[in-house]
Amino acid sequence: MKLLLKTLVATALLASVVLNNAAADVKYVNLSALANHDGQEKLGKSYNNLPREQVLSSAKNATPFVIHQNANKKIFVLTSGSYIPNMPDTVNIPLNDYASKIHFFGHIHFETPNNRILGKYSINFEDASSIDVLLDNDSSSSQWNIDDHCCNWRAKDLTKASLAWEDASQSEKRTLIREFVWQNPAPSKKIASIDFVSFKTTANPVLAAITYYTPDGTQPSNCETPTVKSNLDIHIPTATYQSGLGNIKLWADLEYAGQNASGQLLWRLKDFSQIN
């Protein structure tokens, strides 16, 4: 860890930093404690080639996501449906954070009845309000956001969901995962949890991963904010360094270094330390 931080410092001190608008922080929900299915299909297809425990990039949107696996080698969260019995009707996923948008990665396990609402994500806010996001399997709908696990009986990309990953080693009807993006209309409200709900049709809704982005400027008022001094030096009281070993919380001081040939303002990393 110390070597990693020293390497970061050395690299940063040798390079100037171009200041851009602050980007939202990307976060991953670890679903392993809730996972109840290993990705083995009843029809002989499987997700054996789906990488686990590493950051993947969705095929169309390049959104980062992580497939977590528990000790029992379960990777997916399934809710109830007659195709795979004995699954829960609702799975509650704790979040306890702010989100400007949430990327849901999943599909349906077979037997997809068309023109049906198969379930929902209930976004539960800390103030006890909620928003229901329906899982729409109607291929003629403008809100079509979920479909079968293969590539497909109808389409890879849906009206409101796009291909995130598929097993290229399979010659036909490749197993896949799709990405559905929900834009939060109330990003300043803290989300307590998400309910993943099945409406108990013949199909089992499947959730493989969740990535979400925290909004800029909507964190609680007691959080420290960056300070820009009169000489344009910047103090950042807290930041997340996304390393290959996971996220590391840091504070940092940036020293103003003038402008480059294009007129862009430049800063250099002056000092930083890990926050324990």
C-alpha positions as CSV (number, residue, x, y, z in Angstrom):
1,M,0.0,0.0,0.0
2,K,2.8,2.5,0.9
3,L,4.6,1.6,-2.3
4,L,1.4,2.3,-4.3
5,L,0.9,5.7,-2.7
6,K,4.6,6.6,-3.2
7,T,4.3,5.7,-6.8
8,L,1.1,7.8,-7.1
9,V,3.0,10.8,-5.6
10,A,6.0,10.4,-7.8
11,T,3.9,10.2,-10.9
12,A,1.7,13.1,-10.0
13,L,4.7,15.4,-9.1
14,L,6.2,14.8,-12.6
15,A,3.1,15.8,-14.5
16,S,0.9,18.8,-14.6
17,V,-2.8,18.4,-14.1
18,V,-5.4,20.0,-16.3
19,L,-8.4,21.1,-14.2
20,N,-11.7,19.9,-15.6
21,N,-15.2,20.0,-14.1
22,A,-15.4,17.6,-11.1
23,A,-16.6,14.2,-12.2
24,A,-19.2,12.2,-10.3
25,D,-17.8,9.3,-8.3
26,V,-18.4,5.8,-9.7
27,K,-19.4,3.1,-7.2
28,Y,-20.2,-0.6,-7.3
29,V,-22.8,-2.5,-5.3
30,N,-21.4,-5.8,-4.0
31,L,-24.3,-8.2,-4.5
32,S,-22.4,-11.3,-3.4
33,A,-24.2,-11.6,0.0
34,L,-27.6,-11.7,-1.9
35,A,-26.5,-13.8,-4.8
36,N,-28.6,-17.0,-5.1
37,H,-27.7,-18.4,-8.6
38,D,-24.5,-19.6,-10.2
39,G,-25.3,-18.7,-13.8
40,Q,-25.8,-22.2,-15.0
41,E,-28.7,-22.3,-17.5
42,K,-31.3,-25.1,-17.6
43,L,-30.9,-25.3,-21.4
44,G,-27.2,-26.0,-21.3
45,K,-26.0,-22.4,-21.6
46,S,-23.8,-21.0,-18.8
47,Y,-21.9,-17.9,-17.7
48,N,-18.7,-19.8,-17.0
49,N,-16.7,-17.3,-19.1
50,L,-18.1,-14.3,-17.4
51,P,-15.2,-12.7,-15.5
52,R,-15.6,-12.3,-11.7
53,E,-14.1,-9.9,-9.2
54,Q,-12.7,-7.5,-11.8
55,V,-13.8,-4.2,-13.4
56,L,-15.4,-4.9,-16.8
57,S,-16.6,-2.3,-19.3
58,S,-20.0,-2.6,-20.9
59,A,-19.9,-3.2,-24.6
60,K,-21.9,-0.2,-25.8
61,N,-21.7,2.4,-23.1
62,A,-18.3,1.6,-21.7
63,T,-19.8,1.7,-18.2
64,P,-17.6,0.0,-15.6
65,F,-19.2,-2.9,-13.6
66,V,-18.1,-5.8,-11.4
67,I,-19.6,-9.3,-11.1
68,H,-19.1,-10.4,-7.5
69,Q,-19.0,-14.1,-6.5
70,N,-19.7,-15.5,-3.0
71,A,-18.2,-18.5,-1.3
72,N,-20.9,-20.7,-2.8
73,K,-19.9,-19.5,-6.3
74,K,-23.3,-17.7,-6.7
75,I,-23.1,-14.6,-9.0
76,F,-26.6,-13.6,-9.8
77,V,-29.6,-12.4,-7.8
78,L,-32.8,-14.0,-9.1
79,T,-36.3,-13.3,-8.0
80,S,-39.3,-15.5,-8.4
81,G,-40.7,-17.1,-11.5
82,S,-42.1,-20.4,-12.5
83,Y,-39.1,-21.3,-14.7
84,I,-36.7,-21.5,-11.8
85,P,-38.8,-22.1,-8.6
86,N,-38.1,-21.3,-5.0
87,M,-36.6,-17.9,-5.6
88,P,-37.7,-14.9,-3.4
89,D,-40.4,-12.5,-4.7
90,T,-38.4,-9.5,-3.4
91,V,-34.7,-8.9,-2.6
92,N,-33.8,-5.8,-0.7
93,I,-30.4,-4.2,-1.6
94,P,-29.0,-1.7,0.9
95,L,-27.5,1.4,-0.6
96,N,-27.4,4.3,1.9
97,D,-25.9,6.8,-0.6
98,Y,-26.7,9.4,-3.1
99,A,-27.0,8.6,-6.8
100,S,-27.5,10.7,-9.9
101,K,-27.9,7.6,-12.1
102,I,-28.0,3.9,-11.5
103,H,-26.9,1.3,-14.1
104,F,-28.6,-2.1,-13.6
105,F,-27.0,-5.1,-15.3
106,G,-29.1,-8.2,-15.9
107,H,-31.6,-10.1,-18.0
108,I,-34.4,-12.7,-17.6
109,H,-34.0,-16.4,-17.3
110,F,-35.9,-17.8,-20.3
111,E,-39.7,-18.2,-20.8
112,T,-40.1,-14.4,-21.4
113,P,-43.8,-13.6,-21.9
114,N,-44.1,-10.6,-24.3
115,N,-46.2,-7.6,-23.5
116,R,-45.8,-8.1,-19.8
117,I,-44.4,-6.0,-16.9
118,L,-42.3,-8.7,-15.2
119,G,-41.2,-6.8,-12.0
120,K,-39.7,-3.6,-10.8
121,Y,-36.9,-1.8,-9.0
122,S,-38.3,0.2,-6.1
123,I,-35.9,3.0,-5.3
124,N,-36.5,3.7,-1.5
125,F,-35.4,7.1,-0.3
126,E,-34.3,7.9,3.3
127,D,-37.4,10.2,3.7
128,A,-39.7,7.1,3.2
129,S,-40.7,8.1,-0.4
130,S,-40.0,5.7,-3.3
131,I,-40.0,5.5,-7.1
132,D,-40.9,2.3,-9.0
133,V,-38.9,1.5,-12.1
134,L,-40.8,-1.1,-14.1
135,L,-39.2,-4.1,-15.8
136,D,-40.9,-3.9,-19.2
137,N,-40.6,-6.9,-21.5
138,D,-42.8,-5.5,-24.2
139,S,-40.7,-5.3,-27.4
140,S,-43.2,-2.7,-28.9
141,S,-42.9,-0.5,-25.9
142,S,-40.7,2.7,-25.7
143,Q,-39.7,1.5,-22.2
144,W,-38.5,-2.0,-23.2
145,N,-35.7,-2.6,-20.8
146,I,-35.4,-6.3,-20.1
147,D,-35.4,-9.5,-22.1
148,D,-34.1,-13.1,-22.2
149,H,-30.6,-14.3,-21.5
150,C,-29.8,-15.1,-25.1
151,C,-28.7,-12.8,-27.8
152,N,-31.6,-12.9,-28.6
153,W,-34.9,-14.4,-29.6
154,R,-35.7,-10.8,-30.5
155,A,-32.7,-8.4,-30.1
156,K,-29.5,-7.8,-28.3
157,D,-30.1,-4.1,-27.8
158,L,-33.5,-3.1,-26.4
159,T,-35.3,0.3,-26.5
160,K,-34.1,1.2,-23.0
161,A,-31.2,-1.3,-22.5
162,S,-28.1,-2.2,-24.4
163,L,-25.6,-5.0,-24.6
164,A,-23.1,-5.0,-21.8
165,W,-21.4,-8.4,-22.2
166,E,-21.9,-11.6,-24.2
167,D,-20.0,-14.8,-24.4
168,A,-18.3,-14.6,-27.8
169,S,-17.1,-18.3,-27.5
170,Q,-20.7,-19.4,-28.1
171,S,-21.7,-19.7,-31.7
172,E,-25.4,-18.9,-31.4
173,K,-27.8,-17.7,-28.8
174,R,-24.9,-16.4,-26.8
175,T,-25.5,-15.8,-23.1
176,L,-25.4,-12.1,-22.4
177,I,-26.0,-9.3,-19.9
178,R,-27.7,-6.0,-20.7
179,E,-27.3,-2.6,-19.2
180,F,-30.3,-0.5,-18.2
181,V,-29.7,3.1,-17.0
182,W,-32.0,4.9,-14.6
183,Q,-31.7,8.6,-14.2
184,N,-32.6,9.7,-10.7
185,P,-35.0,12.7,-10.8
186,A,-34.1,13.5,-7.1
187,P,-30.3,13.1,-6.8
188,S,-30.2,15.3,-3.6
189,K,-32.3,12.7,-1.7
190,K,-30.4,9.8,-0.1
191,I,-31.3,6.4,-1.3
192,A,-31.7,3.9,1.6
193,S,-32.2,0.8,-0.5
194,I,-33.4,-0.8,-3.7
195,D,-36.1,-3.5,-3.8
196,F,-35.6,-6.0,-6.7
197,V,-39.2,-7.3,-7.2
198,S,-40.7,-10.0,-9.3
199,F,-44.3,-10.0,-10.3
200,K,-44.2,-13.9,-10.4
201,T,-44.7,-14.6,-14.1
202,T,-43.1,-17.6,-15.9
203,A,-39.8,-15.7,-16.1
204,N,-37.2,-15.0,-13.4
205,P,-35.8,-11.5,-13.4
206,V,-32.0,-11.6,-13.0
207,L,-29.7,-8.9,-11.5
208,A,-26.0,-9.4,-12.1
209,A,-24.4,-6.0,-11.1
210,I,-25.2,-2.4,-10.1
211,T,-23.0,0.6,-10.8
212,Y,-24.1,4.0,-9.7
213,Y,-22.7,7.5,-9.9
214,T,-22.8,9.9,-6.9
215,P,-24.0,13.4,-7.9
216,D,-21.8,16.5,-7.8
217,G,-22.8,19.1,-5.2
218,T,-25.6,17.2,-3.6
219,Q,-23.8,15.5,-0.7
220,P,-24.9,16.4,2.9
221,S,-24.1,20.0,3.9
222,N,-21.8,18.8,6.7
223,C,-19.4,17.3,4.2
224,E,-16.2,19.3,3.6
225,T,-15.9,20.9,0.2
226,P,-12.8,21.7,-1.8
227,T,-11.3,25.2,-1.2
228,V,-9.8,27.5,-3.8
229,K,-7.4,30.1,-2.4
230,S,-6.8,33.6,-3.8
231,N,-3.6,32.3,-5.4
232,L,-5.7,29.5,-7.0
233,D,-4.1,26.8,-5.0
234,I,-6.7,24.1,-4.2
235,H,-7.2,22.0,-1.1
236,I,-9.3,18.8,-1.6
237,P,-10.4,17.5,1.8
238,T,-11.5,14.1,0.5
239,A,-11.2,12.2,-2.8
240,T,-11.3,8.7,-4.0
241,Y,-8.3,7.2,-5.8
242,Q,-9.6,4.2,-7.9
243,S,-6.5,1.9,-7.8
244,G,-6.2,-1.6,-9.0
245,L,-6.4,-2.7,-5.4
246,G,-9.7,-0.9,-4.8
247,N,-10.8,2.6,-3.8
248,I,-8.5,4.6,-1.5
249,K,-9.7,7.7,0.3
250,L,-7.2,10.6,0.1
251,W,-6.9,14.3,0.8
252,A,-4.8,16.4,-1.6
253,D,-3.3,19.9,-2.1
254,L,-2.9,21.1,-5.6
255,E,-0.5,24.0,-6.4
256,Y,-1.5,26.4,-9.2
257,A,1.1,26.1,-12.1
258,G,0.0,28.8,-14.6
259,Q,-1.4,28.1,-18.1
260,N,-0.3,25.9,-20.9
261,A,0.2,26.9,-24.5
262,S,-3.6,26.4,-25.1
263,G,-4.5,28.7,-22.3
264,Q,-5.7,25.9,-20.0
265,L,-5.1,26.3,-16.3
266,L,-2.7,23.8,-14.8
267,W,-2.2,22.5,-11.3
268,R,0.5,20.2,-9.8
269,L,0.0,17.8,-6.9
270,K,1.7,19.4,-4.0
271,D,0.9,17.0,-1.1
272,F,-1.6,14.3,-0.2
273,S,-2.2,11.5,2.3
274,Q,-4.4,8.6,2.7
275,I,-7.5,9.0,5.0
276,N,-7.9,6.1,7.4
